[in-house]
Amino acid sequence: MAGSVRITAAGVVGVSGKPVRIYGFTMRSGAGGPGFVTLYNGTSTSGTEKYRLGGNADASADKVFATEGKHFPGGCYADIDADVQYVDFDYVQENI
C-alpha cells in the first residue's frame, strides 16, 4: 500500500508497528519558531532514532530519502514539536 498522509500531532505513519518505507516528507513550522521532526523505528519515542529534521520559523522544510527511501522495519513514529503545524509524508507500507 502506498500513500501520502498529513499528521498534525506526534504519531505513527501508516499502519502501527508494520514495516514502512518513507520516501520523503515536508514539514511546516509556525511563526513561533523553527520546528523539529524526529523519526523513530517503532511505535513510540522509545524506538531507535533514525532521522531528525529542523526547519525555520514560518517556513517549510523538505527531506527526500533518494530512490530507495528510508526503511523502518518496526514501523515509523514521527515525533513533532509544538512549533510544527503539520508534516506531509510519502510512504509505502510493506505487506508482512
N, C-alpha and C positions, 0 to 999 in steps of 0.2 A: 504494500500500500504506500503510495507516495502522496505528498500533500504539502500544504502550507498552513501554518497556524499562527495566530496572533495571541500572545499572552500579555496580560497587564499586571500580573502578580506572579510571585515565585510559584513554580510547579513543574510537572513533567511535560516533556514534549512527546506527543504521540501516546502510545499505549504504555502505561506504567510498568516498568520492570522488563519490558521486551526490548531486544536489540534494535537499535535505530542508528541510521547514518545521517548526520547533519551535513548538508551541503553549503549552507550559509545562513546568515541572519542579519537583520537590520534592527538596530536599537534606536530609540528616540529619547533623548534626555530633555527634561523640562528646563524652564528658566531658572529654577532654584539651584542648579549646579550640575556638574558632569555626572552622568550615571555610570554604573558598572554592572556588567552581566558576567556571572561566573557559571560555567557549565561543569556538572559533575556526572561521572559514570555511576548510575544507580537511581534511586528514587528519593534521595534527600541530600542535604549537605554533608552527610556522613560518608558519602561515596568519595572516590578519588577525583580530585580536581583535574580537569582535562584542558580547560581553556578559560581565560579571563580577558574581557574587553572593556576598556574605559572609553567614555565618549567626551564630548564637550558640552557645556551648558547650552541649552536651547538649540540643539543640533542633532543630526542623525549620524550614526557611525555604522559601517558595514564590515562584515567579515565573510570571505568566501574561502572554503576549505578545499580548493582545487578540484580536480576531476573526480577523485575517489572519495571526497568528503572526509569527515571525522567520525570514526566508529565508536559507539557507546554500547558495549555488549550487555551491560546491565540496565539499559535504558538511559535516558538523559533527563537530569533535573537541572532546571535553569533557576538560579538564584539572582533576583534582580533587586537593586536597592531602591530606596524611596524616590530618587531623582529620575528614575526611568519611567516614562509614560507607557511604553509598550515595546515589545520585541516581536518581530515577524521572522519565523523560521521556515526554511525549505528543507524537507527531510524525506527519507524513505524508511518505512517501518519494515523490518525484516520478518519473514514468516518463520517462526521456530516454535 
